[in-house]
C-alpha cells in the first residue's frame, strides 16, 4: 500500500465513523421528537445514512449486511409514519376544505 492509498483509506474510515456517529445522534433525536413530520424526515435521513454506510468497503460484509437490514427497517418506519400522518391544515388548502370537514 502506498502513502496515498493509506491516506485515502484513513480518510474514508474517519468519514464513515463520523457518519455512523451522526446516524446514532439522529436515532436519539427520532426518539425525542413527537411531531410526525419531523419523525418522518429523520427516519428517511437515517435510512439514507445507513444505505451510504452499507456501500462502503471499509466495513466487513457482515457489518454491511446489518446496515442494509437497518436501512430497510428505517425505511419501513418512515413509510408507516407517512401513512399515519394527516395532510397539513392551514394555508390556502385549509380555506378550500368543505365546511363539514373544517369542524
C-alpha positions, 0 to 999 in steps of 0.5 A: 500500500502506498502513502496515498492509498493509506491516506485515502483509506484513513480518510474514508474510515474517519468519514464513515465513523463520523457518519455512523456517529451522526446516524446514532445522534439522529436515532436519539433525536427520532426518539425525542421528537413527537411531531410526525413530520419531523419523525418522518424526515429523520427516519428517511435521513437515517435510512439514507445514512445507513444505505451510504454506510452499507456501500462502503468497503471499509466495513466487513460484509457482515457489518454491511449486511446489518446496515442494509437490514437497518436501512430497510427497517428505517425505511419501513418506519418512515413509510408507516409514519407517512401513512399515519400522518394527516395532510397539513391544515392551514394555508390556502388548502385549509380555506378550500376544505368543505365546511363539514370537514373544517369542524 
